[in-house]
Amino acid sequence: MDFGMFGHFEFTWQFLTALMSIVVIDLVLAGDNAVVIAMAVKNLHGRTRTMGIALGAGGAVVVRVACTFVVAQLLMIQFIKLVGGAVILWIAVKLLVQGSEDESHKEAGSLLQALWIIIVADMSMGIDNMLAVGAASHGNLFLLLFGLGLSIPFVVFMSSILARLMDRYPIILYLGAGILGKVGGEMMITDPYVENLLHPSKLTEYGVMIFFTVAVIAVGRFIVLAQRKKETGQNPNHLSEPEAVPIAAED
C-alpha cells in the first residue's frame, strides 16, 4: 500500500524487520525519555501531572520526527553533541535539586516549565536516537512515524510508574539523575570534535560516563544540602530558650 510522500506499507520480510527494529529501538530509548519526564513532572499533582506526562511524551516524539529530517546536517556542526551533553548535565542537576526539596518548602510545579524541560532535554539527547530510528526505517516515512508514534504509550506508561515511585522512594530520583549524567557524559565524549582530538578508548568513554554519573549526583546533593542549611539558618526549627528572669530576693 503506497501512501505517497508518507512511504509505503507492505508485508515483506524487509519491512517487518525494519518495523521490529524501530519498535525495539523505541523501547530501549523510551527509558531515557521516561526518566526526564518523570523527574520534570515530579512536583506536579493530579490531572496536571497526567497532562504533563501525556503532552511531554507526545511533544518529545513530535520534536524527534521533525529533527530526524535535519539530523544529518546537525551532526556536521562542531560541538553539537558536546553542548547537548552539557545541557543534559545541567537539566539533571536542576531536576534533582527541584525534586529533592522538602515537602514543607516545595511549591507546585508549572506545567509549562515541565514541558519546556522535557522538550529541551529530548532535543539535546535525541540526536543519536534519531539516527538509529532513521537508519532502521530505510527512508520509509511511514515506518518512521509509526515507530515513533508507537513509542508514546511506552514512554507514558514508564513515566507514570517512575513518577509515582519517585514520590515514595526518593533514592530513585538520584538514580534518574545519575542516568541522565551518564547520557550527558556519553554525548560529550562521543562528540566528533572530541573524538578527533582525544581518540578516546572504550575504557576512557566508560570512565567519563561513570564520572559524570557520580558528579551529577554529588553536585545535586551538595546544592540540596546547602539550600537546606540556608533555610534552617533563616528559619530555625527549634525555639530559642527564654532568658532567665532574675527573681528579687525576699527581705
C-alpha positions in Angstrom: 0.0 0.0 0.0 1.5 3.3 -1.1 1.0 6.4 1.0 2.9 8.7 -1.4 5.2 11.1 0.5 4.5 9.2 3.7 6.1 6.0 2.5 4.6 2.6 1.7 3.2 -0.3 3.7 3.7 -3.9 2.6 4.2 -7.2 4.5 7.7 -8.1 3.2 10.5 -9.5 5.3 12.5 -6.3 5.0 9.5 -4.2 6.0 8.7 -6.3 9.1 12.4 -6.5 10.1 12.7 -2.7 9.9 9.4 -2.3 11.8 10.6 -4.6 14.6 14.0 -2.8 14.7 12.2 0.5 15.2 10.0 -0.9 18.0 13.0 -2.4 19.8 14.9 0.9 19.5 11.9 2.9 20.8 11.6 0.5 23.7 15.2 1.0 24.6 15.2 4.7 24.1 11.9 5.2 25.9 13.8 4.7 29.2 15.8 8.0 28.9 12.7 9.9 27.9 10.7 8.4 30.8 13.4 9.4 33.3 13.4 13.0 32.1 9.6 13.2 32.0 9.1 11.6 35.4 11.7 14.0 37.0 10.2 17.0 35.3 6.6 16.3 36.5 7.5 15.1 40.0 6.3 18.4 41.5 3.1 18.4 39.6 -0.1 16.9 41.1 -3.2 15.1 39.9 -4.5 15.9 36.5 -1.8 18.4 35.8 0.8 15.6 36.2 -1.1 13.3 33.9 -1.4 16.1 31.3 2.3 16.8 31.7 3.3 13.2 31.1 1.0 12.9 28.0 2.0 16.2 26.5 5.6 15.6 27.3 5.7 12.2 25.6 3.8 13.5 22.6 5.9 16.6 22.3 9.1 14.6 22.5 8.0 12.4 19.6 7.0 15.4 17.5 10.3 17.0 18.1 12.1 13.8 17.2 10.2 13.4 14.0 10.8 17.0 13.0 14.5 16.8 13.8 15.0 13.5 12.1 14.9 15.2 8.7 17.8 17.6 9.6 19.8 15.4 12.0 22.4 14.7 9.3 23.0 18.5 8.9 23.1 18.9 12.7 25.8 16.4 13.1 28.0 18.4 10.7 28.0 21.3 13.3 31.0 21.0 15.6 30.4 20.8 19.3 26.7 20.0 18.8 26.8 16.8 21.0 29.3 18.5 23.4 26.9 21.3 24.0 23.9 19.0 24.1 25.6 16.8 26.7 26.3 19.8 28.9 22.7 20.8 28.6 21.6 17.4 29.8 24.0 17.6 32.8 22.5 20.9 33.8 19.0 19.6 33.4 19.9 16.5 35.5 21.2 18.7 38.4 18.3 21.1 38.1 15.7 18.3 38.3 17.5 16.6 41.1 17.5 19.8 43.2 13.9 20.6 42.5 12.7 17.1 43.2 14.6 16.9 46.5 13.0 19.9 48.1 11.4 19.4 51.5 7.6 18.9 51.3 7.2 21.9 53.6 9.1 24.2 51.2 8.0 22.6 47.9 5.8 24.5 45.6 3.5 23.1 42.9 5.4 22.9 39.7 4.5 24.7 36.5 3.2 22.6 33.6 4.8 24.8 31.0 8.1 24.7 32.8 8.0 20.9 32.9 7.1 20.7 29.2 10.0 23.1 28.4 12.5 21.0 30.2 11.2 17.8 28.6 11.4 19.3 25.0 14.9 20.8 25.6 16.2 17.6 27.1 14.8 15.5 24.2 16.3 17.8 21.6 19.6 17.6 23.3 19.9 13.8 23.7 17.8 12.7 20.8 20.4 13.1 18.0 21.8 9.6 18.3 18.2 8.3 18.8 17.0 9.9 15.7 19.9 8.5 13.7 19.1 5.0 14.9 15.4 5.2 14.1 16.1 6.9 10.8 18.6 4.3 9.7 16.2 1.4 10.7 13.3 3.0 8.7 15.4 2.9 5.5 13.9 6.2 4.4 10.3 5.0 4.7 8.5 7.8 6.4 5.5 5.6 7.3 7.8 3.3 9.3 9.4 6.3 11.0 6.1 7.9 12.0 4.6 4.5 13.0 7.6 3.5 15.1 7.9 6.9 16.9 4.1 7.1 17.4 4.2 3.6 19.0 6.8 4.9 21.5 4.3 7.3 23.1 2.4 4.7 25.2 5.7 3.1 26.2 7.0 6.5 27.5 3.7 7.4 29.1 3.5 4.1 30.9 7.1 4.2 32.1 6.9 7.9 33.1 3.8 7.4 35.2 5.3 4.5 37.1 8.6 6.3 37.7 6.9 9.5 38.9 4.9 7.5 41.4 8.0 5.6 42.6 9.9 8.8 43.0 7.2 10.1 45.3 7.6 7.1 47.5 11.3 6.3 47.2 13.4 9.5 46.8 16.5 7.3 46.0 15.0 6.7 42.6 15.3 10.5 41.9 19.0 10.2 42.4 19.2 7.1 40.2 17.4 9.0 37.5 19.8 12.0 37.8 22.7 9.5 37.5 21.2 8.0 34.3 21.0 11.5 32.8 24.5 12.2 33.9 25.7 9.1 32.1 23.8 10.1 28.9 25.3 13.6 29.1 28.8 12.3 29.6 28.4 9.8 26.7 27.2 12.6 24.4 30.2 14.8 25.2 32.9 12.1 24.9 31.4 10.9 21.6 31.3 14.4 20.0 33.1 14.2 16.7 35.4 17.1 17.7 36.3 15.4 21.0 36.9 12.0 19.3 39.2 13.5 16.6 41.1 15.4 19.3 41.5 12.8 22.0 40.7 9.5 20.2 39.3 8.1 23.4 39.3 4.3 24.0 36.2 2.4 25.2 37.7 2.3 28.7 38.0 6.1 28.6 34.4 6.5 27.4 33.1 4.3 30.2 35.3 6.3 32.7 33.8 9.6 31.5 30.3 8.2 31.8 30.9 6.9 35.3 32.5 10.3 36.3 29.5 12.3 35.2 27.1 9.9 36.7 28.7 10.4 40.1 29.3 14.1 39.5 25.7 14.9 38.8 24.5 13.1 41.9 27.3 14.7 44.1 26.7 18.3 42.8 22.9 18.0 43.1 23.2 16.6 46.6 25.6 19.3 47.6 23.2 22.0 46.4 20.3 20.4 48.2 22.2 20.2 51.5 23.4 23.8 51.1 19.9 25.0 50.5 18.5 23.1 53.5 21.3 24.5 55.7 20.5 28.1 54.5 16.8 27.6 55.1 17.4 26.1 58.6 19.6 29.1 59.4 16.9 31.6 58.3 14.0 29.7 59.8 15.4 27.6 62.7 13.1 24.7 63.7 14.0 24.9 67.3 12.8 27.8 69.5 15.4 29.6 71.5 15.2 29.1 75.2 13.7 32.1 77.1 16.2 34.1 79.1 16.1 33.5 82.8 14.2 36.2 84.7 16.0 37.2 87.9 13.9 36.8 91.0 14.2 39.5 93.6 15.3 38.3 96.9 12.7 38.5 99.7 13.5 40.8 102.5 
